[in-house]
Amino acid sequence: MDPSISIVTPSFNQGKFIEANIQSVLRQNIPNVEHIIIDGGSTDQTIEILKRYTHLKWISEKDSGQTEALNKGFRMATGNIIGWLNSDDTYCPSVFQLVAEYFKNPEVNVLCGDGFEIDEVGKITHPLSSANSNPETLIRYWKWKYEFVQPAFFFRRNVFEEIGYLDEKLYYAMDYDFFIRLGLRYPFKYISEPLANLRMYPESKSGRNANKLIPGYIREMQKVSMRYWGNVRCLKYYSYLGSFVGALFFSVLKNVFFTRTSKSRASVKKFIKVSDGN
């Protein structure tokens, strides 16, 4: 018997994209799929769209944000396999059957694949890969060897019993933290197939950080990364610390002296100009 799949979608005022999200799940055209949408009390056309799709399980009520909404959805899910699809993202065609086939193997607990970054109108801008998603490369995010395609991850529902749910104190890096915890407990089964499309646009959570010197998600990733450095009395902690400090130093050096368009260089120039003025 094929595993049952539950897709959890957090939403708030995403009427512009939610229908494409729903349709990408419907187009999978396999049985035993449950789509749960947790809406944070949208005031746009989202609710009107949700009402048109009678197969959906959805609620609309105020919450503290995306992370709480996801945890609500995960707790509601009844499928053996969980997928997490944000309201502005979509699945590639005909991937659920592939996912279900892999999960017939009882040794597979976490499956991840590749995907595409798309723009506001759904045009592919570049490919994305989860090939290097493992705890070590995730923790050492500053080496930029990792990349995880969040909507291209699927995992068994029972992982929550082992590692817990998302950390609701996190605003940006809840997926980063969750995938580190997943990877420390279960090996990831990676497949080099495009499974999902991650939408990037100026109003998205990541897009709003694009022009900041130190984006909010980087600050939060650093805090999360340090959770997994180990005890300060252990050599491993100083291995991570030394790696981070070294990467930070060379990054600043490169940006200030060799990258003309870098934000670091612009900030240094601005500081020098203000200092000369004083």
Contacts in CASP RR format, 6 or more apart in sequence:
PFRMAT RR
TARGET T0000
AUTHOR 0000-0000-0000
METHOD contacts of the structure
MODEL  1
MDPSISIVTPSFNQGKFIEANIQSVLRQNIPNVEHIIIDGGSTDQTIEIL
KRYTHLKWISEKDSGQTEALNKGFRMATGNIIGWLNSDDTYCPSVFQLVA
EYFKNPEVNVLCGDGFEIDEVGKITHPLSSANSNPETLIRYWKWKYEFVQ
PAFFFRRNVFEEIGYLDEKLYYAMDYDFFIRLGLRYPFKYISEPLANLRM
YPESKSGRNANKLIPGYIREMQKVSMRYWGNVRCLKYYSYLGSFVGALFF
SVLKNVFFTRTSKSRASVKKFIKVSDGN
2 30 0 8 1.000
2 31 0 8 1.000
2 32 0 8 1.000
2 100 0 8 1.000
2 104 0 8 1.000
3 32 0 8 1.000
3 79 0 8 1.000
3 80 0 8 1.000
3 81 0 8 1.000
3 100 0 8 1.000
3 103 0 8 1.000
3 104 0 8 1.000
4 32 0 8 1.000
4 33 0 8 1.000
4 34 0 8 1.000
4 78 0 8 1.000
4 79 0 8 1.000
4 80 0 8 1.000
4 81 0 8 1.000
5 30 0 8 1.000
5 32 0 8 1.000
5 33 0 8 1.000
5 34 0 8 1.000
5 79 0 8 1.000
5 80 0 8 1.000
5 81 0 8 1.000
5 82 0 8 1.000
5 83 0 8 1.000
5 96 0 8 1.000
5 99 0 8 1.000
5 100 0 8 1.000
5 154 0 8 1.000
6 33 0 8 1.000
6 34 0 8 1.000
6 35 0 8 1.000
6 36 0 8 1.000
6 77 0 8 1.000
6 78 0 8 1.000
6 79 0 8 1.000
6 81 0 8 1.000
6 82 0 8 1.000
6 83 0 8 1.000
6 157 0 8 1.000
7 25 0 8 1.000
7 33 0 8 1.000
7 34 0 8 1.000
7 35 0 8 1.000
7 36 0 8 1.000
7 82 0 8 1.000
7 83 0 8 1.000
7 84 0 8 1.000
7 85 0 8 1.000
8 36 0 8 1.000
8 38 0 8 1.000
8 70 0 8 1.000
8 73 0 8 1.000
8 74 0 8 1.000
8 76 0 8 1.000
8 77 0 8 1.000
8 82 0 8 1.000
8 83 0 8 1.000
8 84 0 8 1.000
8 85 0 8 1.000
9 18 0 8 1.000
9 21 0 8 1.000
9 35 0 8 1.000
9 36 0 8 1.000
9 37 0 8 1.000
9 38 0 8 1.000
9 85 0 8 1.000
9 86 0 8 1.000
9 87 0 8 1.000
10 37 0 8 1.000
10 38 0 8 1.000
10 40 0 8 1.000
10 65 0 8 1.000
10 66 0 8 1.000
10 69 0 8 1.000
10 70 0 8 1.000
10 86 0 8 1.000
10 87 0 8 1.000
11 18 0 8 1.000
11 37 0 8 1.000
11 38 0 8 1.000
11 39 0 8 1.000
11 40 0 8 1.000
11 42 0 8 1.000
11 46 0 8 1.000
11 69 0 8 1.000
11 87 0 8 1.000
12 39 0 8 1.000
12 40 0 8 1.000
12 41 0 8 1.000
12 42 0 8 1.000
12 46 0 8 1.000
12 65 0 8 1.000
12 66 0 8 1.000
12 69 0 8 1.000
12 87 0 8 1.000
13 42 0 8 1.000
13 43 0 8 1.000
13 44 0 8 1.000
13 46 0 8 1.000
14 21 0 8 1.000
14 42 0 8 1.000
14 44 0 8 1.000
14 46 0 8 1.000
14 87 0 8 1.000
14 88 0 8 1.000
15 42 0 8 1.000
15 44 0 8 1.000
15 45 0 8 1.000
15 46 0 8 1.000
15 49 0 8 1.000
15 87 0 8 1.000
16 44 0 8 1.000
16 88 0 8 1.000
17 87 0 8 1.000
17 88 0 8 1.000
17 199 0 8 1.000
18 37 0 8 1.000
18 46 0 8 1.000
18 49 0 8 1.000
18 50 0 8 1.000
18 87 0 8 1.000
19 49 0 8 1.000
20 90 0 8 1.000
20 122 0 8 1.000
21 85 0 8 1.000
21 86 0 8 1.000
21 87 0 8 1.000
21 88 0 8 1.000
21 89 0 8 1.000
21 90 0 8 1.000
22 35 0 8 1.000
22 37 0 8 1.000
22 49 0 8 1.000
22 53 0 8 1.000
22 56 0 8 1.000
23 90 0 8 1.000
24 85 0 8 1.000
24 90 0 8 1.000
24 91 0 8 1.000
24 92 0 8 1.000
24 197 0 8 1.000
25 33 0 8 1.000
25 35 0 8 1.000
25 85 0 8 1.000
25 91 0 8 1.000
26 53 0 8 1.000
26 55 0 8 1.000
27 91 0 8 1.000
27 93 0 8 1.000
27 94 0 8 1.000
28 91 0 8 1.000
28 93 0 8 1.000
28 94 0 8 1.000
28 95 0 8 1.000
28 96 0 8 1.000
28 97 0 8 1.000
29 94 0 8 1.000
30 96 0 8 1.000
30 97 0 8 1.000
30 100 0 8 1.000
32 79 0 8 1.000
33 96 0 8 1.000
34 57 0 8 1.000
34 77 0 8 1.000
34 78 0 8 1.000
34 79 0 8 1.000
35 55 0 8 1.000
35 56 0 8 1.000
35 57 0 8 1.000
36 56 0 8 1.000
36 57 0 8 1.000
36 58 0 8 1.000
36 73 0 8 1.000
36 76 0 8 1.000
36 77 0 8 1.000
37 50 0 8 1.000
37 56 0 8 1.000
37 57 0 8 1.000
37 58 0 8 1.000
37 59 0 8 1.000
37 87 0 8 1.000
38 58 0 8 1.000
38 59 0 8 1.000
38 63 0 8 1.000
38 69 0 8 1.000
38 70 0 8 1.000
38 72 0 8 1.000
38 73 0 8 1.000
38 76 0 8 1.000
39 46 0 8 1.000
39 47 0 8 1.000
39 50 0 8 1.000
39 58 0 8 1.000
39 59 0 8 1.000
39 60 0 8 1.000
39 61 0 8 1.000
39 69 0 8 1.000
40 60 0 8 1.000
40 61 0 8 1.000
40 62 0 8 1.000
40 63 0 8 1.000
40 65 0 8 1.000
40 69 0 8 1.000
41 47 0 8 1.000
41 60 0 8 1.000
41 61 0 8 1.000
41 62 0 8 1.000
42 60 0 8 1.000
46 60 0 8 1.000
47 60 0 8 1.000
50 56 0 8 1.000
50 58 0 8 1.000
50 60 0 8 1.000
57 76 0 8 1.000
59 72 0 8 1.000
63 69 0 8 1.000
63 72 0 8 1.000
64 168 0 8 1.000
66 86 0 8 1.000
66 171 0 8 1.000
66 174 0 8 1.000
66 205 0 8 1.000
67 166 0 8 1.000
67 167 0 8 1.000
67 168 0 8 1.000
67 170 0 8 1.000
67 171 0 8 1.000
67 174 0 8 1.000
68 168 0 8 1.000
70 84 0 8 1.000
70 166 0 8 1.000
70 174 0 8 1.000
71 165 0 8 1.000
71 166 0 8 1.000
71 168 0 8 1.000
74 82 0 8 1.000
74 157 0 8 1.000
74 160 0 8 1.000
74 165 0 8 1.000
74 166 0 8 1.000
75 165 0 8 1.000
77 157 0 8 1.000
79 157 0 8 1.000
80 103 0 8 1.000
80 156 0 8 1.000
80 157 0 8 1.000
81 99 0 8 1.000
81 100 0 8 1.000
81 103 0 8 1.000
81 154 0 8 1.000
81 155 0 8 1.000
81 156 0 8 1.000
81 157 0 8 1.000
82 154 0 8 1.000
82 155 0 8 1.000
82 156 0 8 1.000
82 157 0 8 1.000
83 151 0 8 1.000
83 153 0 8 1.000
83 154 0 8 1.000
83 155 0 8 1.000
84 150 0 8 1.000
84 151 0 8 1.000
84 153 0 8 1.000
84 175 0 8 1.000
85 91 0 8 1.000
85 151 0 8 1.000
85 196 0 8 1.000
86 150 0 8 1.000
86 151 0 8 1.000
88 199 0 8 1.000
88 201 0 8 1.000
88 204 0 8 1.000
89 151 0 8 1.000
89 196 0 8 1.000
89 197 0 8 1.000
89 198 0 8 1.000
89 199 0 8 1.000
90 118 0 8 1.000
90 151 0 8 1.000
90 196 0 8 1.000
90 197 0 8 1.000
90 199 0 8 1.000
91 151 0 8 1.000
91 195 0 8 1.000
91 196 0 8 1.000
91 197 0 8 1.000
92 115 0 8 1.000
92 116 0 8 1.000
92 194 0 8 1.000
92 195 0 8 1.000
92 196 0 8 1.000
92 197 0 8 1.000
95 193 0 8 1.000
95 194 0 8 1.000
95 195 0 8 1.000
95 196 0 8 1.000
98 191 0 8 1.000
98 193 0 8 1.000
98 195 0 8 1.000
99 111 0 8 1.000
99 154 0 8 1.000
99 195 0 8 1.000
102 108 0 8 1.000
102 111 0 8 1.000
102 189 0 8 1.000
102 191 0 8 1.000
103 111 0 8 1.000
103 154 0 8 1.000
103 156 0 8 1.000
108 189 0 8 1.000
109 155 0 8 1.000
109 156 0 8 1.000
109 159 0 8 1.000
109 186 0 8 1.000
109 187 0 8 1.000
110 153 0 8 1.000
110 154 0 8 1.000
110 155 0 8 1.000
110 156 0 8 1.000
110 159 0 8 1.000
110 182 0 8 1.000
110 183 0 8 1.000
110 186 0 8 1.000
110 187 0 8 1.000
110 188 0 8 1.000
110 189 0 8 1.000
111 153 0 8 1.000
111 154 0 8 1.000
111 155 0 8 1.000
111 188 0 8 1.000
111 189 0 8 1.000
111 190 0 8 1.000
111 191 0 8 1.000
112 130 0 8 1.000
112 133 0 8 1.000
112 148 0 8 1.000
112 149 0 8 1.000
112 152 0 8 1.000
112 153 0 8 1.000
112 154 0 8 1.000
112 188 0 8 1.000
112 189 0 8 1.000
112 190 0 8 1.000
112 191 0 8 1.000
113 129 0 8 1.000
113 130 0 8 1.000
113 149 0 8 1.000
113 152 0 8 1.000
113 153 0 8 1.000
113 190 0 8 1.000
113 191 0 8 1.000
113 192 0 8 1.000
113 193 0 8 1.000
113 194 0 8 1.000
113 195 0 8 1.000
114 127 0 8 1.000
114 128 0 8 1.000
114 129 0 8 1.000
114 130 0 8 1.000
114 131 0 8 1.000
114 149 0 8 1.000
114 152 0 8 1.000
114 192 0 8 1.000
114 193 0 8 1.000
114 194 0 8 1.000
114 195 0 8 1.000
115 127 0 8 1.000
115 128 0 8 1.000
115 129 0 8 1.000
115 149 0 8 1.000
115 152 0 8 1.000
115 194 0 8 1.000
115 195 0 8 1.000
115 196 0 8 1.000
115 197 0 8 1.000
115 198 0 8 1.000
116 124 0 8 1.000
116 125 0 8 1.000
116 126 0 8 1.000
116 127 0 8 1.000
116 128 0 8 1.000
116 194 0 8 1.000
116 197 0 8 1.000
116 198 0 8 1.000
117 124 0 8 1.000
117 125 0 8 1.000
117 126 0 8 1.000
117 127 0 8 1.000
117 128 0 8 1.000
117 197 0 8 1.000
117 198 0 8 1.000
117 199 0 8 1.000
117 200 0 8 1.000
118 124 0 8 1.000
118 125 0 8 1.000
118 197 0 8 1.000
118 198 0 8 1.000
118 199 0 8 1.000
118 200 0 8 1.000
119 125 0 8 1.000
119 199 0 8 1.000
119 200 0 8 1.000
119 201 0 8 1.000
120 199 0 8 1.000
120 201 0 8 1.000
122 197 0 8 1.000
122 199 0 8 1.000
124 197 0 8 1.000
125 200 0 8 1.000
127 194 0 8 1.000
128 147 0 8 1.000
128 149 0 8 1.000
128 152 0 8 1.000
128 198 0 8 1.000
129 147 0 8 1.000
129 149 0 8 1.000
129 192 0 8 1.000
130 147 0 8 1.000
130 148 0 8 1.000
130 149 0 8 1.000
130 152 0 8 1.000
130 153 0 8 1.000
130 188 0 8 1.000
130 190 0 8 1.000
131 147 0 8 1.000
131 190 0 8 1.000
131 192 0 8 1.000
132 145 0 8 1.000
132 146 0 8 1.000
132 147 0 8 1.000
133 146 0 8 1.000
133 147 0 8 1.000
133 148 0 8 1.000
133 179 0 8 1.000
133 188 0 8 1.000
133 190 0 8 1.000
134 146 0 8 1.000
134 183 0 8 1.000
134 188 0 8 1.000
135 180 0 8 1.000
135 183 0 8 1.000
135 184 0 8 1.000
135 228 0 8 1.000
137 143 0 8 1.000
137 145 0 8 1.000
137 146 0 8 1.000
138 146 0 8 1.000
138 148 0 8 1.000
138 176 0 8 1.000
138 179 0 8 1.000
138 180 0 8 1.000
139 180 0 8 1.000
139 225 0 8 1.000
139 228 0 8 1.000
139 229 0 8 1.000
139 240 0 8 1.000
140 146 0 8 1.000
140 225 0 8 1.000
140 240 0 8 1.000
140 243 0 8 1.000
140 244 0 8 1.000
141 176 0 8 1.000
141 221 0 8 1.000
141 225 0 8 1.000
142 243 0 8 1.000
142 244 0 8 1.000
142 247 0 8 1.000
142 248 0 8 1.000
142 251 0 8 1.000
143 243 0 8 1.000
143 247 0 8 1.000
148 175 0 8 1.000
148 176 0 8 1.000
148 179 0 8 1.000
149 195 0 8 1.000
149 196 0 8 1.000
149 198 0 8 1.000
150 175 0 8 1.000
150 179 0 8 1.000
150 198 0 8 1.000
151 195 0 8 1.000
151 196 0 8 1.000
151 197 0 8 1.000
151 198 0 8 1.000
152 194 0 8 1.000
152 195 0 8 1.000
152 196 0 8 1.000
153 179 0 8 1.000
155 182 0 8 1.000
155 186 0 8 1.000
159 182 0 8 1.000
159 185 0 8 1.000
159 186 0 8 1.000
162 185 0 8 1.000
163 178 0 8 1.000
163 181 0 8 1.000
163 182 0 8 1.000
163 185 0 8 1.000
164 181 0 8 1.000
166 174 0 8 1.000
166 175 0 8 1.000
166 177 0 8 1.000
166 178 0 8 1.000
167 174 0 8 1.000
167 177 0 8 1.000
167 178 0 8 1.000
168 174 0 8 1.000
170 177 0 8 1.000
170 220 0 8 1.000
170 224 0 8 1.000
171 220 0 8 1.000
172 205 0 8 1.000
172 216 0 8 1.000
172 217 0 8 1.000
172 220 0 8 1.000
172 221 0 8 1.000
173 217 0 8 1.000
173 220 0 8 1.000
173 221 0 8 1.000
173 223 0 8 1.000
173 224 0 8 1.000
176 221 0 8 1.000
176 224 0 8 1.000
177 224 0 8 1.000
177 227 0 8 1.000
180 224 0 8 1.000
180 228 0 8 1.000
182 188 0 8 1.000
184 228 0 8 1.000
200 206 0 8 1.000
200 207 0 8 1.000
201 207 0 8 1.000
202 208 0 8 1.000
202 210 0 8 1.000
205 217 0 8 1.000
206 215 0 8 1.000
206 217 0 8 1.000
209 215 0 8 1.000
209 216 0 8 1.000
209 217 0 8 1.000
211 263 0 8 1.000
212 263 0 8 1.000
213 263 0 8 1.000
213 264 0 8 1.000
213 267 0 8 1.000
222 244 0 8 1.000
225 240 0 8 1.000
225 244 0 8 1.000
226 240 0 8 1.000
229 236 0 8 1.000
229 237 0 8 1.000
229 240 0 8 1.000
229 241 0 8 1.000
230 236 0 8 1.000
230 237 0 8 1.000
230 240 0 8 1.000
231 237 0 8 1.000
251 264 0 8 1.000
252 264 0 8 1.000
255 262 0 8 1.000
255 263 0 8 1.000
255 264 0 8 1.000
255 265 0 8 1.000
256 262 0 8 1.000
256 264 0 8 1.000
256 265 0 8 1.000
256 268 0 8 1.000
257 265 0 8 1.000
259 265 0 8 1.000
END
